[in-house]
């Protein structure tokens, strides 16, 4: 039987969503906002106030009605991200790679991203596990870090239950110590999100069907058709395709 720990119901904590942000640039990684979303039951008002004051660097605790991310919270996150990156925006074009979760796809979120100067790049539906850097080469190690450090804290606690303050500090550590110290270049190049695609992971290579010369030659020049772009998104999801790609087209057509 696998080892387990008995915890009284009153000591259980509710779910928490981490809106995590990573990049291949170490300097930018240190300032990217890391947001933890918890319900009013999980994050008490006193908890949220205390740890928003004490949290190191760009770590935030948002106390909401639900622990799930939403379109409204994504608008708030984009505003926060733009504020953190304001000194970089004159020299860099930020590209946000996100999955096709509903909270990422609303017209309001797309409009806000365009307004703030972000280009949106989506990991195709049902391929997040293969093409999204954090899912493909991040979250497994992230969860292992949390489990290992939580077990250590529990072993040191007199009653075996991690105190709320230590739990909050652990969340801060995974958002800073773990994310900042990890080299994300491999995660991005391995999924084809950066580099010249010569360093794709073995997992991705194994999923690629070998292309024949005829298939390569049949790829039409220019931009893909709208029906092809729609395949990036979940079926039966109404998405304004133009709103995703218009900022890129405008930049390409702008005079030098």
N, C-alpha and C positions, 0 to 999 in steps of 0.2 A: 504494500500500500504506500502511495506517495505521502510524504510528510505534509502536514497541514497545521494551521493554527486556528484555535477556537476563539472567536470574537463575539462578544455580546452584541445584540442587535443595536443597542444604543450607542455602541462604539463604531458602528459602520459608517463610512462616509459615502456620500452620493457621487455620481459620475461627474467628471470634469473634462471639458474639451480644451485641448491646447491648440490654439491657432499658431502653428509653428512656421517660421520663415528661415530659410537657409540660402546661402549663396556661395559661389566659389571664391569670392573676394574676402580674405580674412578681416580687413579693415572695416568693410561694410557689415560683415557678420556680427561684429561687436555692438552695432547700433540697431540692428533689426529688431522691431518689437516682437516680443513673445507674450502672447495673451492667453491667460487661463480663464475659462468661462465656467462659472458654477452657479447652481440655483441658490435661492435665498436660504434653503435648508443646509446646503453644503458650505456656502460662504456666508457666515453671519455678517451683519453690518459692521460689527466691531472688527471681525477678521479682515474683511476687505479693506477697511480704512487703515488698519495697522500695517498690513503687509504691502499695501500700495505705497505707504510711506517708507517702509524698511527694505522693500525689494531692491536688489542690486541691478544697476544698468536698466535696460529697456524691458523689464518684466512687469506685467500688469495683471491684476486680479479683477475681473469684471463680475459683479454680482447681478444676475439677471433672473427672470422668471423661470427660465429653463437653462440647462447646461449645454444645450445644443446650439451650434452656430446658426445664424440666420442671415437673410439678406440685409436687414437693418444693421446687424452687427458687422457685416462685411463692409458696409459703407463707413462705419466708424473706424474699422481697422485700416481701410485705405487712406482715410484722412490722417490717421496716426502714422502710417508708413510714409506718406508724403512729407509730413513734418519732420520725421527722423532723417529723411534722405535729401532734404532741401539743399544742403551744401554740395551734393553730388550731382544734382539734376542738370546743372549747366554743362557738364562734361560727359555725362553718361545717359544712355537711354534705358530706363528700367523695363524689363520684360518679366511679367508675372506668369509663372507656369503653375496652373491649378488644375485640379480634376474637375469633373463635370457634375459635382454635387449641386443640388438645386440652389443653395445659397450663393453659389458662384455664378449662376447663369442668368439672374434677373436682369431686365433692361436697366433698372436703376443702378445696379452694380457696374454694368458695362459702361453706362453713361458717366458714372463717377470716375471710373478708371481712365476713360478718355479725357475727361475734364482735367484730371491731375497729371496727365502726360504718361500714363502707364500703357504699355502694349500688353495685350492678353494673349497667352498661349495656353491651349487646353491639352491635357493628356486625354487621348480619345477614350470614350466610354468603354468600360469593361477591360481597359488596358492600363489602368492606373498602377496595378501591381508590377507592371513591366516597364512603364515609361515615365513614371513620376519618381524623381530622384529620392525623395524621402521614403516613399513606399518600397521602392526597389532596393535601396541601400542605406537605410537610416532607422526606420521605426523598430526593426527587430533588435538592433543594438541599443536603441533608446529605451525600449521596454526592459531589456536585460539589465541595463544600468539602474533603472528604477527599482526593479525587483531585488537586485543585489544590495543596493544601498538601503532599501526599506527593511530587508531582513536584518541587516546590521543594526539599524536603529532599534528594531523590535527586540533584538537580542540584548541590547544595552538598557532597555526600559525595564523598570522594576516589575511591572505587571505584563510585560510583553506587548503593550499597546503603544504605538508611536504617538507622541503628543502632537496636538494640532500645530504648535509652533515649529516643531521639527519636521512635520509633514510639509508645511508651507516652505520651509527652507530647502527641503529636498526638491520640490517643484522648481524653485529658483535655480538650484544647482543643475538640474537637467536642462533648463532653458539657457543657462550661461556656460557653466563648466563643460557640459557634454557637447552642446551644439557649437560653441566657440572653438573648442579644442580639436574638433573632428575636421579632417580635411575633406571637404565636400567636392573637390574637383573630380575625383573618381566616380562619385555618384552621378554627377552631371554628364561626364563623358561616357560613362558606361551605359546610360540610357539614351544617348544620342542628343541630349539637350544642350551640349556644349562641345567645342572642339570640331575636328574634321571627320568624326564618326569612324576613326580607325581604331578606337579603343572601346568598342561596344562590349558589354559583358557577355560571358558565355551563355547566360540564360537568354539574353536577347538574340544572340546569334542562333541559338537552337530553335527559336520560334520563327525565324525568318525562312520563308520558302525560297530556295535558290531560284534566281531569275535567269531566264535564258536571254540570249542576245535579241531574240524576237520581242520578248516582253519589254526589255529595256528600250528598244527602238520604238515601241508602240506608245510610250509615254509622250503625250502631246506637249509642245512647248507652251510657255506662258503660264498664266494662273490656272489653278484647278477650277473645274466647273462647280457651280453651287451644289448640285446633287452629290458631288464627291465631298465637299466640305460638310454637308449635313451629316455624313457618316461619323464625323468626330463626336457628335452629340448623341445622347440617349434617344431611342426611338420615340416618336410621338411627342417629342419635346419641341415646343415652338420657340425658336431662337432667331433673333435678327442677325443673320450671318454678316451682313454688311457692317453692322456696328462693331464687330470684332476686328475686322480687317481694314476698315476705312482709314484709321490713323496711320497704318503702315503704308497704304497706297498713297495717302496724302504726302507722307514723308518722302516716298520714292519719286513722286512727281514734282516735289518742290524744287524750285531753281537752286543751284548751288550757291 
